[in-house]
Amino acid sequence: MPVKYLGWLVEIIFQDQAGKITKRRIQIKSIRSGMIKADDLLSGQPRTFEESGLLAWLPIKTWERA
């Protein structure tokens, strides 16, 4: 995921280490060494994702930003 998405709201499809695939809306806080730190918009909790687990991402339109 390009660094240009820092601070953006993004919808991702992610596969975790156990192979479970989930769809989440996140706000990206940092991207470093293949790790993405973000706030999960549904739970409001901070999350960390391995960049290699991202299957797809889509920036959420600016008019939808919170």
C-alpha positions as CSV (number, residue, x, y, z in Angstrom):
1,M,0.0,0.0,0.0
2,P,1.5,3.3,-1.0
3,V,2.5,5.8,1.7
4,K,0.3,8.4,0.0
5,Y,-2.7,6.9,1.9
6,L,-1.5,8.0,5.3
7,G,-4.4,9.6,7.1
8,W,-6.9,8.3,4.6
9,L,-10.0,6.2,5.2
10,V,-9.6,3.0,3.3
11,E,-11.7,-0.2,2.8
12,I,-9.5,-3.3,2.8
13,I,-9.9,-7.0,2.2
14,F,-7.3,-8.7,4.4
15,Q,-6.2,-12.3,5.0
16,D,-4.7,-13.0,8.4
17,Q,-2.1,-15.5,9.3
18,A,-4.7,-18.2,10.0
19,G,-6.1,-17.7,6.5
20,K,-9.3,-15.9,7.6
21,I,-10.4,-13.2,5.1
22,T,-12.1,-10.1,6.4
23,K,-13.3,-6.7,5.0
24,R,-12.6,-3.7,7.1
25,R,-12.7,0.1,7.0
26,I,-9.6,1.7,8.5
27,Q,-7.9,5.0,8.9
28,I,-4.2,4.6,8.2
29,K,-1.9,6.0,10.9
30,S,1.5,4.7,9.7
31,I,3.2,2.4,7.2
32,R,6.6,1.1,8.1
33,S,8.6,-2.1,7.3
34,G,5.6,-3.9,5.8
35,M,3.3,-3.1,8.8
36,I,0.3,-0.9,8.6
37,K,-0.9,0.7,11.8
38,A,-4.5,1.9,11.6
39,D,-7.7,2.6,13.5
40,D,-10.5,0.2,12.8
41,L,-13.6,2.3,12.1
42,L,-16.1,-0.3,13.3
43,S,-14.5,-1.1,16.6
44,G,-12.7,2.2,17.1
45,Q,-9.6,0.1,18.2
46,P,-6.1,0.4,16.9
47,R,-5.0,-2.5,14.6
48,T,-1.9,-3.6,12.9
49,F,-1.9,-5.4,9.6
50,E,0.9,-7.0,7.6
51,E,1.1,-5.4,4.2
52,S,1.6,-8.9,2.6
53,G,-1.9,-9.9,3.9
54,L,-3.7,-7.2,2.0
55,L,-5.7,-8.7,-0.9
56,A,-7.3,-5.4,-2.0
57,W,-7.8,-1.8,-0.9
58,L,-10.0,1.0,-2.0
59,P,-9.8,4.6,-0.7
60,I,-13.1,5.8,0.6
61,K,-14.4,8.9,-1.3
62,T,-13.6,12.2,0.4
63,W,-17.2,13.1,0.9
64,E,-17.6,9.9,3.0
65,R,-14.7,10.8,5.3
66,A,-15.6,11.2,9.0
